[in-house]
Amino acid sequence: MLYQMHQMNRQLAQPVQMAARWVEDFYGAPQNPLSTTWFGKSMTAGAEMVSRLTRNYGKPVFGHATTMIDGRAVAVNEEILLRKPFCQLLHFRRDLRGLATRDDPKVLLVVPMSGHYATLLRGTVEALLPEHDVYVTDWIDAREVPLTEGNFDLDDYADYVAEFLRYLGPDVHVIAVCQPSVPVMAAAALMAAADDPMQARSITLMGGPIDTRISPTVPNDLATRNSMMWFRQSVISTVPFGHPGFMRRVYPGFLQLGSFITMNLDRHVNAHMRQFDHLVKGDDDSADGHRKFYDEYLAVMDLTAEFYLQTIQVVFKEHQLPRGLWVSRGRKVDPSLIVKPALMTVEGELDDISGVGQTRAAHVLTPGIAADRHVHYEQPGVGHYGIFNGRKWREQIMPRVRDFIRSNL
């Protein structure tokens, strides 16, 4: 019922959006003498904001057509290597013809399945491309997956990661950003227990909830405060008719977006007030930056109910990984068996999603890794998103990750 009400509200908003677009076109037209006045600019700015707030945002694109290598622009082609029901493995193939022979390391970037699309890590990919052969887990919106494809839970996530590692070969370096730190650790532990020859060379965990008992944040408190029954009744809905995933039980993207915005409501309100001023004053660069950010931020996907609920229980309520209690499909998940990969953890001083110390806990769980192959870095002055996007990621964090990977080739 919740999903149906959301769709009904979207349909009711369509006339509002059409009217807003008409006002924007009318007052913004160069032929209209009011277009250069404060009134005309204000009407155009207000109409654009109403139009953008009432539209549907589809899956964004990465848009990495080129990258710079050795001072040259190099073409980048995005290709799908593997198609799974809930994920596709993307490869950003760089055209290295005409360049000196390169031996850039393979990097599997495991992105969060937490509401936003993989393109949220566009800046992460962009910074890695010049010096790495980059592969990305591109998760598929659960409402687009028919029920005939079966379920997908946290155990499946770990199995997908292991399958991608086996496909890419024994010389892969894994970077997990936020939520996938847990299933990546599980995949590494299960592969180590099986003495799998395709284990990763190195693992980098960035802002992940390895042990949420440490420095608990608002999302952590929400998970522990409410019962599993509350989550099932309050945030799980059924995909309505008209989507390929009709009747699939999901945690809807629009609910996730609402929780994201509520956590930092003042920041979003102020950002839109500044955007109005940018539009009226003709500050095109600032206005375009706002558009790009919210085009990405407001594009959300549904998660399968079983994945979301198992994550709540295993990671946030029972802390099964750090307590050594996780049994995945009859297989004990024991991180102490991980020996071959080197391990790096990255945290942000101001992270309000994964508190300081939660990711670093991975080092305590992996005593089998030699001491000189453990690396931890805490970036001052950044929150959660600053760990993998923005200037400090590009200039301070990424070079450290790059050096760590190269020291473990």
C-alpha positions in Angstrom: 0.0 0.0 0.0 2.9 2.4 0.8 4.4 2.0 -2.7 1.0 2.6 -4.3 0.5 5.8 -2.3 3.9 7.0 -3.4 3.1 6.3 -7.1 -0.2 8.1 -6.7 1.5 11.1 -5.2 3.9 11.1 -8.2 1.0 11.1 -10.6 -0.7 13.9 -8.8 2.5 15.9 -9.0 2.8 15.6 -12.8 0.4 18.6 -13.5 2.4 20.7 -11.0 5.6 19.8 -12.8 4.1 20.6 -16.2 2.9 24.0 -14.9 6.3 24.7 -13.4 8.0 23.9 -16.7 5.6 26.2 -18.6 6.3 29.1 -16.2 10.1 28.4 -16.5 9.9 28.5 -20.3 7.7 31.6 -20.4 9.7 33.8 -18.0 13.0 32.4 -19.1 12.4 33.0 -22.8 14.8 35.7 -24.2 11.9 37.2 -26.2 10.1 38.0 -22.9 11.2 41.4 -21.7 10.6 40.3 -18.1 13.3 37.6 -18.4 16.0 40.1 -17.5 14.2 41.6 -14.5 14.4 40.4 -10.9 10.8 39.3 -11.1 11.3 37.3 -14.2 14.5 35.7 -12.9 12.8 34.8 -9.6 9.8 33.2 -11.4 12.2 31.2 -13.6 14.3 30.1 -10.6 11.3 29.1 -8.5 9.7 27.2 -11.4 12.9 25.3 -12.1 13.2 24.2 -8.5 9.6 23.1 -8.3 10.0 21.2 -11.6 13.1 19.4 -10.3 11.6 18.6 -7.0 8.6 16.9 -8.6 10.3 14.9 -11.3 11.4 11.3 -11.4 15.1 10.7 -11.5 16.3 7.7 -13.5 19.6 5.9 -13.2 22.4 8.3 -14.0 25.4 7.5 -16.2 29.1 7.5 -15.3 30.0 9.6 -18.3 33.7 8.8 -18.2 34.5 9.1 -21.9 38.2 9.9 -21.3 40.9 10.0 -18.7 44.3 11.6 -18.5 47.3 9.2 -18.6 50.9 10.6 -18.9 49.5 14.0 -20.0 47.4 12.5 -22.8 43.6 12.2 -23.1 42.8 8.5 -23.3 39.4 7.1 -24.5 37.5 5.1 -21.9 34.8 2.6 -23.0 32.3 1.2 -20.5 31.6 -2.5 -21.0 29.6 -5.1 -19.2 31.6 -8.3 -18.5 29.1 -10.3 -16.5 25.4 -10.1 -16.1 23.8 -11.4 -12.9 20.2 -11.1 -11.9 20.9 -8.4 -9.3 24.3 -7.0 -10.5 26.4 -6.5 -13.6 30.2 -6.3 -13.6 31.3 -3.2 -15.4 34.8 -2.6 -16.8 36.2 0.8 -17.7 38.4 -0.2 -20.6 41.1 2.4 -21.4 42.4 2.7 -24.9 46.2 2.4 -24.2 47.3 2.2 -27.8 50.3 4.5 -28.4 51.3 4.7 -24.8 54.3 3.1 -23.1 53.7 -0.4 -21.8 51.7 -0.2 -18.6 51.1 -2.7 -15.8 48.4 -0.9 -13.9 46.8 -3.1 -11.1 43.3 -4.5 -11.5 40.9 -2.9 -9.0 37.4 -4.3 -8.2 35.5 -1.4 -6.7 32.6 -2.8 -4.7 30.0 -0.1 -4.3 27.2 0.1 -1.7 23.8 -1.5 -2.3 22.3 1.1 -0.1 19.8 3.1 -2.1 21.9 5.0 -4.6 23.2 3.7 -7.9 26.9 2.9 -8.5 27.2 6.2 -10.2 27.3 7.8 -6.7 31.0 6.8 -6.8 31.6 8.5 -10.1 34.3 10.6 -8.5 35.9 7.5 -7.0 36.2 5.9 -10.4 37.4 9.1 -12.1 40.3 9.4 -9.6 41.3 5.7 -10.0 41.2 5.5 -13.8 44.5 7.1 -14.7 46.6 4.5 -12.8 44.3 1.5 -12.4 42.4 -1.0 -14.5 38.9 -0.4 -12.9 36.0 -2.8 -12.5 32.8 -1.9 -10.7 29.8 -3.7 -9.2 26.8 -2.1 -10.8 23.8 -3.2 -8.6 20.4 -3.5 -10.3 17.2 -1.8 -9.0 15.2 -4.6 -7.2 12.0 -3.4 -8.7 13.4 -4.2 -12.2 14.2 -7.8 -11.3 11.3 -10.3 -11.9 10.3 -12.6 -9.0 11.3 -15.6 -11.2 15.0 -14.6 -10.6 14.7 -15.6 -6.9 15.8 -13.8 -3.8 19.0 -11.8 -3.0 20.3 -11.4 0.5 23.6 -10.5 2.3 24.9 -14.1 1.8 24.3 -13.7 -2.0 26.2 -10.4 -1.9 29.3 -12.1 -0.5 28.9 -14.9 -3.1 28.7 -12.4 -5.9 31.9 -10.7 -4.7 33.7 -14.1 -4.6 32.4 -14.9 -8.1 33.7 -11.6 -9.5 37.1 -12.2 -8.0 37.3 -15.7 -9.5 36.3 -14.2 -12.9 38.9 -11.5 -12.8 41.8 -13.7 -11.7 44.3 -13.9 -8.8 45.8 -10.4 -9.2 42.9 -8.3 -8.2 42.8 -5.6 -5.5 39.4 -5.0 -3.9 38.2 -1.6 -2.7 34.9 -1.7 -0.7 33.2 1.6 0.0 30.9 1.7 3.1 28.3 -1.0 3.5 30.0 -3.7 1.2 33.0 -3.8 3.6 31.1 -6.5 5.5 30.2 -8.8 2.6 33.7 -8.3 1.2 35.2 -9.4 4.4 32.9 -12.4 4.4 33.9 -13.3 0.8 37.6 -13.0 1.7 37.1 -15.2 4.8 35.1 -17.9 2.9 37.7 -17.9 0.1 40.5 -18.2 2.6 38.8 -21.1 4.3 38.6 -22.9 1.0 42.2 -22.0 0.1 40.8 -20.4 -3.1 43.6 -19.6 -5.5 41.7 -16.5 -6.7 41.9 -14.6 -3.4 42.5 -10.8 -3.7 46.0 -9.4 -3.5 44.8 -6.6 -1.2 41.6 -5.4 0.4 40.8 -1.7 1.1 37.8 -1.0 3.3 36.5 2.6 3.4 34.0 3.9 5.9 32.5 0.4 6.5 30.4 -0.9 9.4 32.6 -3.8 10.4 31.8 -3.4 14.1 29.0 -0.9 14.8 29.4 -1.4 18.6 32.2 1.1 18.3 31.3 4.9 18.1 27.6 4.2 17.2 26.0 6.8 14.9 22.3 7.8 14.4 21.7 5.0 11.8 23.3 2.5 14.1 21.0 3.6 17.0 18.0 3.4 14.7 18.8 -0.2 13.9 19.3 -1.2 17.5 16.3 0.7 18.9 13.7 -0.8 16.7 12.7 -4.5 16.5 12.9 -6.6 13.4 9.1 -6.7 13.4 9.1 -2.9 13.2 11.3 -2.9 10.2 9.2 -5.5 8.4 6.0 -3.6 9.1 7.3 0.0 8.7 9.7 0.1 5.8 9.1 -3.0 3.7 6.7 -2.7 0.8 5.7 -4.6 -2.4 6.6 -3.5 -5.9 3.3 -2.5 -7.6 2.0 -3.6 -11.0 3.8 -2.1 -14.0 7.3 -2.9 -12.9 9.2 -6.1 -13.9 9.6 -6.8 -10.2 5.9 -6.8 -9.5 5.1 -8.3 -6.1 8.7 -8.4 -5.0 9.2 -7.4 -1.4 11.5 -4.4 -1.2 12.9 -1.6 0.9 11.8 1.2 -1.4 14.3 3.8 -2.7 12.0 6.7 -1.9 11.9 5.7 1.8 15.7 5.5 1.9 15.9 8.9 0.3 13.6 10.3 2.9 15.8 9.0 5.7 18.9 10.4 4.0 17.4 13.8 3.7 15.9 13.8 7.3 19.4 13.1 8.7 20.7 16.4 7.3 17.5 18.3 6.7 18.9 21.8 7.4 21.8 21.2 5.0 19.4 20.3 2.2 17.0 23.2 2.9 20.0 25.7 2.9 21.4 24.2 -0.3 18.1 24.8 -2.1 17.8 28.3 -0.7 21.4 29.0 -2.0 20.4 27.5 -5.4 17.6 30.0 -5.7 20.0 32.8 -5.2 22.5 31.3 -7.7 19.8 31.1 -10.3 18.5 34.7 -9.8 22.1 36.1 -9.8 23.1 34.0 -12.8 25.8 32.1 -11.0 25.8 29.3 -13.6 28.8 27.4 -12.2 27.3 27.1 -8.7 23.8 26.3 -10.1 25.1 23.6 -12.4 27.1 22.0 -9.5 23.9 21.9 -7.4 22.0 20.3 -10.3 24.6 17.6 -10.9 24.7 16.7 -7.2 21.0 16.4 -6.8 20.5 14.6 -10.1 22.6 11.9 -8.5 21.4 12.2 -4.9 17.7 12.0 -5.8 18.1 9.0 -8.1 17.5 6.0 -5.8 16.9 2.2 -6.2 14.9 -0.4 -4.3 16.7 -3.1 -2.2 15.3 -6.6 -1.8 13.6 -7.0 1.6 15.7 -10.0 2.5 19.0 -8.2 1.9 18.0 -5.2 3.9 16.5 -7.2 6.8 19.5 -9.6 7.0 21.9 -6.7 7.0 20.0 -5.0 9.8 20.1 -8.2 11.9 23.6 -9.5 11.0 25.5 -6.2 10.9 23.7 -3.8 13.2 21.8 -5.8 15.7 23.8 -9.0 16.4 27.3 -7.8 15.2 27.8 -11.4 13.9 31.0 -10.7 12.0 33.1 -9.2 14.8 31.6 -11.7 17.3 32.5 -14.7 15.1 28.9 -15.8 14.9 28.1 -15.4 11.2 27.3 -18.7 9.4 26.7 -18.1 5.7 24.8 -21.0 4.1 26.4 -23.5 6.5 29.8 -21.9 6.1 31.4 -20.2 9.1 32.7 -16.7 8.3 36.0 -16.6 10.1 38.1 -13.5 9.2 41.1 -14.9 11.3 41.7 -17.3 8.4 42.5 -14.4 6.0 46.2 -14.5 5.4 47.1 -13.8 1.8 45.6 -10.3 1.1 47.0 -7.2 2.6 44.5 -5.0 4.5 44.0 -1.2 4.5 41.2 0.6 6.3 40.2 4.3 5.7 38.0 6.4 7.9 36.8 10.0 8.0 37.2 12.0 11.2 33.6 13.4 10.9 31.9 10.4 9.5 28.3 10.3 10.8 27.3 7.1 9.0 30.2 4.7 10.0 31.7 6.1 13.2 35.4 6.3 13.8 36.8 2.9 14.7 34.1 0.8 13.1 36.2 0.1 10.0 39.5 -0.1 11.8 38.1 -3.0 13.7 38.8 -5.2 10.7 42.5 -5.3 11.7 41.7 -6.9 15.0 39.7 -9.6 13.2 42.5 -10.5 10.8 45.5 -11.6 13.0 46.6 -14.0 10.3 47.8 -11.1 8.1 51.4 -10.1 8.7 51.7 -6.9 10.8 53.6 -5.0 8.1 50.7 -5.6 5.7 48.1 -3.8 7.9 47.5 -0.1 7.1 45.1 2.3 8.6 44.4 5.9 7.6 42.0 8.5 9.2 41.4 11.5 7.1 40.9 14.7 9.1 38.0 17.0 8.4 35.9 14.8 6.2 32.5 13.1 6.7 31.3 9.9 5.1 31.0 11.1 1.5 34.3 12.9 1.7 36.1 9.6 2.1 35.5 8.6 -1.5 34.5 11.8 -3.3 35.8 15.4 -3.5 39.2 17.1 -3.3 40.5 15.3 -0.1 39.7 12.0 -1.7 41.6 12.9 -4.9 44.5 14.6 -3.2 45.1 12.9 0.1 43.2 9.6 0.3 43.5 8.1 -3.2 47.3 8.5 -3.4 47.6 6.5 -0.1 45.3 3.8 -1.5 47.3 3.8 -4.7 50.6 3.4 -2.9 49.1 0.6 -0.7 47.9 -1.3 -3.7 51.3 -0.9 -5.5 53.2 -2.1 -2.5 51.2 -5.4 -2.7 51.4 -6.3 -6.3 
